[in-house]
Amino acid sequence: MENLIQSGNDVEIHASNIEQIDTSALQLLLSFHQALQADNRKLSWPNPSEHLVATAKLLGIDRQIGISGQ
């Protein structure tokens, strides 16, 4: 992730096959998203899995990591 942060590019995460994700992984993704935002860059999620979206919503961070409304 550090290389992606330093790349200067927007980031796209392909997560359509995610079947399980825990709180710590979502916290890491939240920190990653915040680091990109601080550099005026975007994190996008083309077609995230229903489980990923549901878990992020359950934790209340779906909007913060940019996957709400998928």
mmCIF file of the N, C-alpha and C atoms, coordinates in Angstrom:
data_MODEL
# 
_entry.id   MODEL 
# 
loop_
_atom_site.group_PDB 
_atom_site.id 
_atom_site.type_symbol 
_atom_site.label_atom_id 
_atom_site.label_alt_id 
_atom_site.label_comp_id 
_atom_site.label_asym_id 
_atom_site.label_entity_id 
_atom_site.label_seq_id 
_atom_site.pdbx_PDB_ins_code 
_atom_site.Cartn_x 
_atom_site.Cartn_y 
_atom_site.Cartn_z 
_atom_site.occupancy 
_atom_site.B_iso_or_equiv 
_atom_site.pdbx_formal_charge 
_atom_site.auth_seq_id 
_atom_site.auth_comp_id 
_atom_site.auth_asym_id 
_atom_site.auth_atom_id 
_atom_site.pdbx_PDB_model_num 
ATOM 1   N N  . MET A 1 1  ? 0.812   -1.186  0.000  1.00 0.00 ? 1  MET A N  1 
ATOM 2   C CA . MET A 1 1  ? 0.000   0.000   0.000  1.00 0.00 ? 1  MET A CA 1 
ATOM 3   C C  . MET A 1 1  ? 0.860   1.256   0.000  1.00 0.00 ? 1  MET A C  1 
ATOM 4   N N  . GLU A 1 2  ? 1.987   1.183   0.646  1.00 0.00 ? 2  GLU A N  1 
ATOM 5   C CA . GLU A 1 2  ? 2.875   2.345   0.692  1.00 0.00 ? 2  GLU A CA 1 
ATOM 6   C C  . GLU A 1 2  ? 3.305   2.748   -0.718 1.00 0.00 ? 2  GLU A C  1 
ATOM 7   N N  . ASN A 1 3  ? 3.596   1.764   -1.569 1.00 0.00 ? 3  ASN A N  1 
ATOM 8   C CA . ASN A 1 3  ? 3.975   2.067   -2.954 1.00 0.00 ? 3  ASN A CA 1 
ATOM 9   C C  . ASN A 1 3  ? 2.836   2.757   -3.693 1.00 0.00 ? 3  ASN A C  1 
ATOM 10  N N  . LEU A 1 4  ? 1.603   2.313   -3.435 1.00 0.00 ? 4  LEU A N  1 
ATOM 11  C CA . LEU A 1 4  ? 0.447   2.942   -4.079 1.00 0.00 ? 4  LEU A CA 1 
ATOM 12  C C  . LEU A 1 4  ? 0.253   4.366   -3.590 1.00 0.00 ? 4  LEU A C  1 
ATOM 13  N N  . ILE A 1 5  ? 0.495   4.592   -2.314 1.00 0.00 ? 5  ILE A N  1 
ATOM 14  C CA . ILE A 1 5  ? 0.371   5.945   -1.769 1.00 0.00 ? 5  ILE A CA 1 
ATOM 15  C C  . ILE A 1 5  ? 1.420   6.853   -2.406 1.00 0.00 ? 5  ILE A C  1 
ATOM 16  N N  . GLN A 1 6  ? 2.618   6.351   -2.562 1.00 0.00 ? 6  GLN A N  1 
ATOM 17  C CA . GLN A 1 6  ? 3.707   7.149   -3.118 1.00 0.00 ? 6  GLN A CA 1 
ATOM 18  C C  . GLN A 1 6  ? 3.636   7.288   -4.632 1.00 0.00 ? 6  GLN A C  1 
ATOM 19  N N  . SER A 1 7  ? 2.816   6.493   -5.296 1.00 0.00 ? 7  SER A N  1 
ATOM 20  C CA . SER A 1 7  ? 2.761   6.507   -6.756 1.00 0.00 ? 7  SER A CA 1 
ATOM 21  C C  . SER A 1 7  ? 2.215   7.808   -7.330 1.00 0.00 ? 7  SER A C  1 
ATOM 22  N N  . GLY A 1 8  ? 1.366   8.496   -6.570 1.00 0.00 ? 8  GLY A N  1 
ATOM 23  C CA . GLY A 1 8  ? 0.758   9.724   -7.073 1.00 0.00 ? 8  GLY A CA 1 
ATOM 24  C C  . GLY A 1 8  ? -0.471  9.495   -7.921 1.00 0.00 ? 8  GLY A C  1 
ATOM 25  N N  . ASN A 1 9  ? -0.906  8.253   -8.053 1.00 0.00 ? 9  ASN A N  1 
ATOM 26  C CA . ASN A 1 9  ? -2.053  7.914   -8.897 1.00 0.00 ? 9  ASN A CA 1 
ATOM 27  C C  . ASN A 1 9  ? -3.288  7.619   -8.063 1.00 0.00 ? 9  ASN A C  1 
ATOM 28  N N  . ASP A 1 10 ? -4.455  7.722   -8.697 1.00 0.00 ? 10 ASP A N  1 
ATOM 29  C CA . ASP A 1 10 ? -5.673  7.225   -8.076 1.00 0.00 ? 10 ASP A CA 1 
ATOM 30  C C  . ASP A 1 10 ? -5.564  5.707   -8.002 1.00 0.00 ? 10 ASP A C  1 
ATOM 31  N N  . VAL A 1 11 ? -6.358  5.086   -7.132 1.00 0.00 ? 11 VAL A N  1 
ATOM 32  C CA . VAL A 1 11 ? -6.273  3.640   -6.925 1.00 0.00 ? 11 VAL A CA 1 
ATOM 33  C C  . VAL A 1 11 ? -7.648  3.014   -7.119 1.00 0.00 ? 11 VAL A C  1 
ATOM 34  N N  . GLU A 1 12 ? -7.667  1.876   -7.786 1.00 0.00 ? 12 GLU A N  1 
ATOM 35  C CA . GLU A 1 12 ? -8.889  1.121   -8.014 1.00 0.00 ? 12 GLU A CA 1 
ATOM 36  C C  . GLU A 1 12 ? -8.692  -0.263  -7.397 1.00 0.00 ? 12 GLU A C  1 
ATOM 37  N N  . ILE A 1 13 ? -9.610  -0.651  -6.501 1.00 0.00 ? 13 ILE A N  1 
ATOM 38  C CA . ILE A 1 13 ? -9.522  -1.957  -5.857 1.00 0.00 ? 13 ILE A CA 1 
ATOM 39  C C  . ILE A 1 13 ? -10.619 -2.851  -6.412 1.00 0.00 ? 13 ILE A C  1 
ATOM 40  N N  . HIS A 1 14 ? -10.205 -3.964  -6.975 1.00 0.00 ? 14 HIS A N  1 
ATOM 41  C CA . HIS A 1 14 ? -11.147 -4.948  -7.510 1.00 0.00 ? 14 HIS A CA 1 
ATOM 42  C C  . HIS A 1 14 ? -11.436 -5.954  -6.407 1.00 0.00 ? 14 HIS A C  1 
ATOM 43  N N  . ALA A 1 15 ? -12.639 -5.863  -5.850 1.00 0.00 ? 15 ALA A N  1 
ATOM 44  C CA . ALA A 1 15 ? -12.973 -6.668  -4.675 1.00 0.00 ? 15 ALA A CA 1 
ATOM 45  C C  . ALA A 1 15 ? -14.287 -7.424  -4.858 1.00 0.00 ? 15 ALA A C  1 
ATOM 46  N N  . SER A 1 16 ? -14.562 -7.838  -6.066 1.00 0.00 ? 16 SER A N  1 
ATOM 47  C CA . SER A 1 16 ? -15.834 -8.523  -6.336 1.00 0.00 ? 16 SER A CA 1 
ATOM 48  C C  . SER A 1 16 ? -15.879 -9.934  -5.772 1.00 0.00 ? 16 SER A C  1 
ATOM 49  N N  . ASN A 1 17 ? -14.728 -10.521 -5.471 1.00 0.00 ? 17 ASN A N  1 
ATOM 50  C CA . ASN A 1 17 ? -14.688 -11.891 -4.964 1.00 0.00 ? 17 ASN A CA 1 
ATOM 51  C C  . ASN A 1 17 ? -14.474 -11.984 -3.459 1.00 0.00 ? 17 ASN A C  1 
ATOM 52  N N  . ILE A 1 18 ? -14.540 -10.870 -2.752 1.00 0.00 ? 18 ILE A N  1 
ATOM 53  C CA . ILE A 1 18 ? -14.337 -10.889 -1.302 1.00 0.00 ? 18 ILE A CA 1 
ATOM 54  C C  . ILE A 1 18 ? -15.507 -11.628 -0.649 1.00 0.00 ? 18 ILE A C  1 
ATOM 55  N N  . GLU A 1 19 ? -15.195 -12.691 0.089  1.00 0.00 ? 19 GLU A N  1 
ATOM 56  C CA . GLU A 1 19 ? -16.214 -13.451 0.808  1.00 0.00 ? 19 GLU A CA 1 
ATOM 57  C C  . GLU A 1 19 ? -16.156 -13.198 2.305  1.00 0.00 ? 19 GLU A C  1 
ATOM 58  N N  . GLN A 1 20 ? -14.987 -12.787 2.804  1.00 0.00 ? 20 GLN A N  1 
ATOM 59  C CA . GLN A 1 20 ? -14.822 -12.477 4.221  1.00 0.00 ? 20 GLN A CA 1 
ATOM 60  C C  . GLN A 1 20 ? -13.862 -11.310 4.347  1.00 0.00 ? 20 GLN A C  1 
ATOM 61  N N  . ILE A 1 21 ? -14.154 -10.450 5.303  1.00 0.00 ? 21 ILE A N  1 
ATOM 62  C CA . ILE A 1 21 ? -13.239 -9.355  5.614  1.00 0.00 ? 21 ILE A CA 1 
ATOM 63  C C  . ILE A 1 21 ? -13.464 -8.988  7.071  1.00 0.00 ? 21 ILE A C  1 
ATOM 64  N N  . ASP A 1 22 ? -12.385 -8.739  7.777  1.00 0.00 ? 22 ASP A N  1 
ATOM 65  C CA . ASP A 1 22 ? -12.535 -8.424  9.193  1.00 0.00 ? 22 ASP A CA 1 
ATOM 66  C C  . ASP A 1 22 ? -12.350 -6.932  9.442  1.00 0.00 ? 22 ASP A C  1 
ATOM 67  N N  . THR A 1 23 ? -12.620 -6.563  10.680 1.00 0.00 ? 23 THR A N  1 
ATOM 68  C CA . THR A 1 23 ? -12.574 -5.160  11.070 1.00 0.00 ? 23 THR A CA 1 
ATOM 69  C C  . THR A 1 23 ? -11.202 -4.550  10.842 1.00 0.00 ? 23 THR A C  1 
ATOM 70  N N  . SER A 1 24 ? -10.147 -5.279  11.172 1.00 0.00 ? 24 SER A N  1 
ATOM 71  C CA . SER A 1 24 ? -8.802  -4.716  11.021 1.00 0.00 ? 24 SER A CA 1 
ATOM 72  C C  . SER A 1 24 ? -8.465  -4.448  9.558  1.00 0.00 ? 24 SER A C  1 
ATOM 73  N N  . ALA A 1 25 ? -8.912  -5.298  8.646  1.00 0.00 ? 25 ALA A N  1 
ATOM 74  C CA . ALA A 1 25 ? -8.663  -5.062  7.219  1.00 0.00 ? 25 ALA A CA 1 
ATOM 75  C C  . ALA A 1 25 ? -9.422  -3.819  6.755  1.00 0.00 ? 25 ALA A C  1 
ATOM 76  N N  . LEU A 1 26 ? -10.644 -3.660  7.214  1.00 0.00 ? 26 LEU A N  1 
ATOM 77  C CA . LEU A 1 26 ? -11.408 -2.472  6.838  1.00 0.00 ? 26 LEU A CA 1 
ATOM 78  C C  . LEU A 1 26 ? -10.821 -1.211  7.457  1.00 0.00 ? 26 LEU A C  1 
ATOM 79  N N  . GLN A 1 27 ? -10.280 -1.312  8.660  1.00 0.00 ? 27 GLN A N  1 
ATOM 80  C CA . GLN A 1 27 ? -9.618  -0.154  9.266  1.00 0.00 ? 27 GLN A CA 1 
ATOM 81  C C  . GLN A 1 27 ? -8.386  0.246   8.452  1.00 0.00 ? 27 GLN A C  1 
ATOM 82  N N  . LEU A 1 28 ? -7.650  -0.744  7.963  1.00 0.00 ? 28 LEU A N  1 
ATOM 83  C CA . LEU A 1 28 ? -6.492  -0.473  7.115  1.00 0.00 ? 28 LEU A CA 1 
ATOM 84  C C  . LEU A 1 28 ? -6.925  0.210   5.817  1.00 0.00 ? 28 LEU A C  1 
ATOM 85  N N  . LEU A 1 29 ? -8.002  -0.282  5.220  1.00 0.00 ? 29 LEU A N  1 
ATOM 86  C CA . LEU A 1 29 ? -8.510  0.337   3.995  1.00 0.00 ? 29 LEU A CA 1 
ATOM 87  C C  . LEU A 1 29 ? -9.014  1.760   4.248  1.00 0.00 ? 29 LEU A C  1 
ATOM 88  N N  . LEU A 1 30 ? -9.585  1.991   5.416  1.00 0.00 ? 30 LEU A N  1 
ATOM 89  C CA . LEU A 1 30 ? -10.019 3.344   5.775  1.00 0.00 ? 30 LEU A CA 1 
ATOM 90  C C  . LEU A 1 30 ? -8.813  4.274   5.877  1.00 0.00 ? 30 LEU A C  1 
ATOM 91  N N  . SER A 1 31 ? -7.758  3.840   6.532  1.00 0.00 ? 31 SER A N  1 
ATOM 92  C CA . SER A 1 31 ? -6.537  4.651   6.645  1.00 0.00 ? 31 SER A CA 1 
ATOM 93  C C  . SER A 1 31 ? -5.928  4.908   5.270  1.00 0.00 ? 31 SER A C  1 
ATOM 94  N N  . PHE A 1 32 ? -5.944  3.892   4.427  1.00 0.00 ? 32 PHE A N  1 
ATOM 95  C CA . PHE A 1 32 ? -5.427  4.014   3.063  1.00 0.00 ? 32 PHE A CA 1 
ATOM 96  C C  . PHE A 1 32 ? -6.236  5.053   2.289  1.00 0.00 ? 32 PHE A C  1 
ATOM 97  N N  . HIS A 1 33 ? -7.556  4.968   2.389  1.00 0.00 ? 33 HIS A N  1 
ATOM 98  C CA . HIS A 1 33 ? -8.428  5.922   1.712  1.00 0.00 ? 33 HIS A CA 1 
ATOM 99  C C  . HIS A 1 33 ? -8.173  7.346   2.200  1.00 0.00 ? 33 HIS A C  1 
ATOM 100 N N  . GLN A 1 34 ? -8.008  7.512   3.500  1.00 0.00 ? 34 GLN A N  1 
ATOM 101 C CA . GLN A 1 34 ? -7.748  8.837   4.065  1.00 0.00 ? 34 GLN A CA 1 
ATOM 102 C C  . GLN A 1 34 ? -6.409  9.392   3.583  1.00 0.00 ? 34 GLN A C  1 
ATOM 103 N N  . ALA A 1 35 ? -5.398  8.534   3.458  1.00 0.00 ? 35 ALA A N  1 
ATOM 104 C CA . ALA A 1 35 ? -4.092  8.980   2.956  1.00 0.00 ? 35 ALA A CA 1 
ATOM 105 C C  . ALA A 1 35 ? -4.208  9.445   1.501  1.00 0.00 ? 35 ALA A C  1 
ATOM 106 N N  . LEU A 1 36 ? -4.984  8.722   0.710  1.00 0.00 ? 36 LEU A N  1 
ATOM 107 C CA . LEU A 1 36 ? -5.189  9.134   -0.682 1.00 0.00 ? 36 LEU A CA 1 
ATOM 108 C C  . LEU A 1 36 ? -5.942  10.457  -0.746 1.00 0.00 ? 36 LEU A C  1 
ATOM 109 N N  . GLN A 1 37 ? -6.990  10.598  0.058  1.00 0.00 ? 37 GLN A N  1 
ATOM 110 C CA . GLN A 1 37 ? -7.766  11.833  0.064  1.00 0.00 ? 37 GLN A CA 1 
ATOM 111 C C  . GLN A 1 37 ? -6.911  13.023  0.464  1.00 0.00 ? 37 GLN A C  1 
ATOM 112 N N  . ALA A 1 38 ? -6.022  12.822  1.414  1.00 0.00 ? 38 ALA A N  1 
ATOM 113 C CA . ALA A 1 38 ? -5.157  13.918  1.865  1.00 0.00 ? 38 ALA A CA 1 
ATOM 114 C C  . ALA A 1 38 ? -4.272  14.423  0.730  1.00 0.00 ? 38 ALA A C  1 
ATOM 115 N N  . ASP A 1 39 ? -4.056  13.565  -0.272 1.00 0.00 ? 39 ASP A N  1 
ATOM 116 C CA . ASP A 1 39 ? -3.239  13.910  -1.432 1.00 0.00 ? 39 ASP A CA 1 
ATOM 117 C C  . ASP A 1 39 ? -4.114  14.216  -2.653 1.00 0.00 ? 39 ASP A C  1 
ATOM 118 N N  . ASN A 1 40 ? -5.425  14.478  -2.403 1.00 0.00 ? 40 ASN A N  1 
ATOM 119 C CA . ASN A 1 40 ? -6.393  14.776  -3.470 1.00 0.00 ? 40 ASN A CA 1 
ATOM 120 C C  . ASN A 1 40 ? -6.470  13.681  -4.527 1.00 0.00 ? 40 ASN A C  1 
ATOM 121 N N  . ARG A 1 41 ? -6.409  12.435  -4.063 1.00 0.00 ? 41 ARG A N  1 
ATOM 122 C CA . ARG A 1 41 ? -6.524  11.290  -4.970 1.00 0.00 ? 41 ARG A CA 1 
ATOM 123 C C  . ARG A 1 41 ? -7.733  10.459  -4.585 1.00 0.00 ? 41 ARG A C  1 
ATOM 124 N N  . LYS A 1 42 ? -8.134  9.589   -5.493 1.00 0.00 ? 42 LYS A N  1 
ATOM 125 C CA . LYS A 1 42 ? -9.360  8.826   -5.286 1.00 0.00 ? 42 LYS A CA 1 
ATOM 126 C C  . LYS A 1 42 ? -9.088  7.330   -5.162 1.00 0.00 ? 42 LYS A C  1 
ATOM 127 N N  . LEU A 1 43 ? -9.948  6.690   -4.365 1.00 0.00 ? 43 LEU A N  1 
ATOM 128 C CA . LEU A 1 43 ? -9.984  5.240   -4.250 1.00 0.00 ? 43 LEU A CA 1 
ATOM 129 C C  . LEU A 1 43 ? -11.328 4.812   -4.802 1.00 0.00 ? 43 LEU A C  1 
ATOM 130 N N  . SER A 1 44 ? -11.323 3.934   -5.787 1.00 0.00 ? 44 SER A N  1 
ATOM 131 C CA . SER A 1 44 ? -12.587 3.472   -6.364 1.00 0.00 ? 44 SER A CA 1 
ATOM 132 C C  . SER A 1 44 ? -12.700 1.959   -6.232 1.00 0.00 ? 44 SER A C  1 
ATOM 133 N N  . TRP A 1 45 ? -13.943 1.503   -6.226 1.00 0.00 ? 45 TRP A N  1 
ATOM 134 C CA . TRP A 1 45 ? -14.293 0.100   -6.007 1.00 0.00 ? 45 TRP A CA 1 
ATOM 135 C C  . TRP A 1 45 ? -15.230 -0.367  -7.120 1.00 0.00 ? 45 TRP A C  1 
ATOM 136 N N  . PRO A 1 46 ? -14.742 -0.758  -8.262 1.00 0.00 ? 46 PRO A N  1 
ATOM 137 C CA . PRO A 1 46 ? -15.657 -1.267  -9.278 1.00 0.00 ? 46 PRO A CA 1 
ATOM 138 C C  . PRO A 1 46 ? -16.241 -2.615  -8.851 1.00 0.00 ? 46 PRO A C  1 
ATOM 139 N N  . ASN A 1 47 ? -17.546 -2.662  -8.715 1.00 0.00 ? 47 ASN A N  1 
ATOM 140 C CA . ASN A 1 47 ? -18.252 -3.897  -8.405 1.00 0.00 ? 47 ASN A CA 1 
ATOM 141 C C  . ASN A 1 47 ? -17.759 -4.607  -7.127 1.00 0.00 ? 47 ASN A C  1 
ATOM 142 N N  . PRO A 1 48 ? -17.785 -3.938  -5.961 1.00 0.00 ? 48 PRO A N  1 
ATOM 143 C CA . PRO A 1 48 ? -17.363 -4.612  -4.728 1.00 0.00 ? 48 PRO A CA 1 
ATOM 144 C C  . PRO A 1 48 ? -18.360 -5.715  -4.353 1.00 0.00 ? 48 PRO A C  1 
ATOM 145 N N  . SER A 1 49 ? -17.891 -6.739  -3.674 1.00 0.00 ? 49 SER A N  1 
ATOM 146 C CA . SER A 1 49 ? -18.773 -7.843  -3.282 1.00 0.00 ? 49 SER A CA 1 
ATOM 147 C C  . SER A 1 49 ? -19.837 -7.356  -2.303 1.00 0.00 ? 49 SER A C  1 
ATOM 148 N N  . GLU A 1 50 ? -20.963 -8.048  -2.309 1.00 0.00 ? 50 GLU A N  1 
ATOM 149 C CA . GLU A 1 50 ? -22.042 -7.700  -1.389 1.00 0.00 ? 50 GLU A CA 1 
ATOM 150 C C  . GLU A 1 50 ? -21.562 -7.827  0.057  1.00 0.00 ? 50 GLU A C  1 
ATOM 151 N N  . HIS A 1 51 ? -20.723 -8.825  0.332  1.00 0.00 ? 51 HIS A N  1 
ATOM 152 C CA . HIS A 1 51 ? -20.230 -9.018  1.694  1.00 0.00 ? 51 HIS A CA 1 
ATOM 153 C C  . HIS A 1 51 ? -19.357 -7.841  2.129  1.00 0.00 ? 51 HIS A C  1 
ATOM 154 N N  . LEU A 1 52 ? -18.504 -7.381  1.252  1.00 0.00 ? 52 LEU A N  1 
ATOM 155 C CA . LEU A 1 52 ? -17.656 -6.232  1.578  1.00 0.00 ? 52 LEU A CA 1 
ATOM 156 C C  . LEU A 1 52 ? -18.506 -5.006  1.886  1.00 0.00 ? 52 LEU A C  1 
ATOM 157 N N  . VAL A 1 53 ? -19.471 -4.728  1.032  1.00 0.00 ? 53 VAL A N  1 
ATOM 158 C CA . VAL A 1 53 ? -20.339 -3.565  1.230  1.00 0.00 ? 53 VAL A CA 1 
ATOM 159 C C  . VAL A 1 53 ? -21.129 -3.706  2.525  1.00 0.00 ? 53 VAL A C  1 
ATOM 160 N N  . ALA A 1 54 ? -21.701 -4.884  2.767  1.00 0.00 ? 54 ALA A N  1 
ATOM 161 C CA . ALA A 1 54 ? -22.505 -5.100  3.969  1.00 0.00 ? 54 ALA A CA 1 
ATOM 162 C C  . ALA A 1 54 ? -21.665 -4.952  5.236  1.00 0.00 ? 54 ALA A C  1 
ATOM 163 N N  . THR A 1 55 ? -20.457 -5.479  5.218  1.00 0.00 ? 55 THR A N  1 
ATOM 164 C CA . THR A 1 55 ? -19.594 -5.385  6.400  1.00 0.00 ? 55 THR A CA 1 
ATOM 165 C C  . THR A 1 55 ? -19.168 -3.942  6.646  1.00 0.00 ? 55 THR A C  1 
ATOM 166 N N  . ALA A 1 56 ? -18.829 -3.231  5.594  1.00 0.00 ? 56 ALA A N  1 
ATOM 167 C CA . ALA A 1 56 ? -18.455 -1.829  5.743  1.00 0.00 ? 56 ALA A CA 1 
ATOM 168 C C  . ALA A 1 56 ? -19.633 -1.012  6.276  1.00 0.00 ? 56 ALA A C  1 
ATOM 169 N N  . LYS A 1 57 ? -20.836 -1.305  5.793  1.00 0.00 ? 57 LYS A N  1 
ATOM 170 C CA . LYS A 1 57 ? -22.030 -0.601  6.287  1.00 0.00 ? 57 LYS A CA 1 
ATOM 171 C C  . LYS A 1 57 ? -22.278 -0.932  7.753  1.00 0.00 ? 57 LYS A C  1 
ATOM 172 N N  . LEU A 1 58 ? -22.110 -2.195  8.117  1.00 0.00 ? 58 LEU A N  1 
ATOM 173 C CA . LEU A 1 58 ? -22.299 -2.610  9.502  1.00 0.00 ? 58 LEU A CA 1 
ATOM 174 C C  . LEU A 1 58 ? -21.362 -1.847  10.439 1.00 0.00 ? 58 LEU A C  1 
ATOM 175 N N  . LEU A 1 59 ? -20.137 -1.614  9.984  1.00 0.00 ? 59 LEU A N  1 
ATOM 176 C CA . LEU A 1 59 ? -19.153 -0.882  10.780 1.00 0.00 ? 59 LEU A CA 1 
ATOM 177 C C  . LEU A 1 59 ? -19.311 0.637   10.651 1.00 0.00 ? 59 LEU A C  1 
ATOM 178 N N  . GLY A 1 60 ? -20.166 1.065   9.734  1.00 0.00 ? 60 GLY A N  1 
ATOM 179 C CA . GLY A 1 60 ? -20.411 2.492   9.557  1.00 0.00 ? 60 GLY A CA 1 
ATOM 180 C C  . GLY A 1 60 ? -19.323 3.227   8.803  1.00 0.00 ? 60 GLY A C  1 
ATOM 181 N N  . ILE A 1 61 ? -18.544 2.498   7.982  1.00 0.00 ? 61 ILE A N  1 
ATOM 182 C CA . ILE A 1 61 ? -17.468 3.162   7.239  1.00 0.00 ? 61 ILE A CA 1 
ATOM 183 C C  . ILE A 1 61 ? -17.639 3.055   5.729  1.00 0.00 ? 61 ILE A C  1 
ATOM 184 N N  . ASP A 1 62 ? -18.805 2.621   5.275  1.00 0.00 ? 62 ASP A N  1 
ATOM 185 C CA . ASP A 1 62 ? -19.022 2.475   3.834  1.00 0.00 ? 62 ASP A CA 1 
ATOM 186 C C  . ASP A 1 62 ? -18.829 3.791   3.093  1.00 0.00 ? 62 ASP A C  1 
ATOM 187 N N  . ARG A 1 63 ? -19.350 4.864   3.631  1.00 0.00 ? 63 ARG A N  1 
ATOM 188 C CA . ARG A 1 63 ? -19.187 6.168   2.967  1.00 0.00 ? 63 ARG A CA 1 
ATOM 189 C C  . ARG A 1 63 ? -17.746 6.667   3.074  1.00 0.00 ? 63 ARG A C  1 
ATOM 190 N N  . GLN A 1 64 ? -17.112 6.424   4.217  1.00 0.00 ? 64 GLN A N  1 
ATOM 191 C CA . GLN A 1 64 ? -15.743 6.902   4.417  1.00 0.00 ? 64 GLN A CA 1 
ATOM 192 C C  . GLN A 1 64 ? -14.755 6.235   3.462  1.00 0.00 ? 64 GLN A C  1 
ATOM 193 N N  . ILE A 1 65 ? -15.017 4.977   3.071  1.00 0.00 ? 65 ILE A N  1 
ATOM 194 C CA . ILE A 1 65 ? -14.089 4.325   2.141  1.00 0.00 ? 65 ILE A CA 1 
ATOM 195 C C  . ILE A 1 65 ? -14.605 4.350   0.708  1.00 0.00 ? 65 ILE A C  1 
ATOM 196 N N  . GLY A 1 66 ? -15.751 4.978   0.514  1.00 0.00 ? 66 GLY A N  1 
ATOM 197 C CA . GLY A 1 66 ? -16.229 5.215   -0.841 1.00 0.00 ? 66 GLY A CA 1 
ATOM 198 C C  . GLY A 1 66 ? -16.958 4.070   -1.504 1.00 0.00 ? 66 GLY A C  1 
ATOM 199 N N  . ILE A 1 67 ? -17.561 3.154   -0.728 1.00 0.00 ? 67 ILE A N  1 
ATOM 200 C CA . ILE A 1 67 ? -18.292 2.064   -1.383 1.00 0.00 ? 67 ILE A CA 1 
ATOM 201 C C  . ILE A 1 67 ? -19.796 2.126   -1.145 1.00 0.00 ? 67 ILE A C  1 
ATOM 202 N N  . SER A 1 68 ? -20.283 3.176   -0.542 1.00 0.00 ? 68 SER A N  1 
ATOM 203 C CA . SER A 1 68 ? -21.722 3.274   -0.333 1.00 0.00 ? 68 SER A CA 1 
ATOM 204 C C  . SER A 1 68 ? -22.409 3.492   -1.670 1.00 0.00 ? 68 SER A C  1 
ATOM 205 N N  . GLY A 1 69 ? -23.619 3.002   -1.762 1.00 0.00 ? 69 GLY A N  1 
ATOM 206 C CA . GLY A 1 69 ? -24.405 3.185   -2.983 1.00 0.00 ? 69 GLY A CA 1 
ATOM 207 C C  . GLY A 1 69 ? -24.016 2.269   -4.112 1.00 0.00 ? 69 GLY A C  1 
ATOM 208 N N  . GLN A 1 70 ? -23.217 1.279   -3.831 1.00 0.00 ? 70 GLN A N  1 
ATOM 209 C CA . GLN A 1 70 ? -22.822 0.324   -4.874 1.00 0.00 ? 70 GLN A CA 1 
ATOM 210 C C  . GLN A 1 70 ? -23.879 -0.724  -5.076 1.00 0.00 ? 70 GLN A C  1 
# 
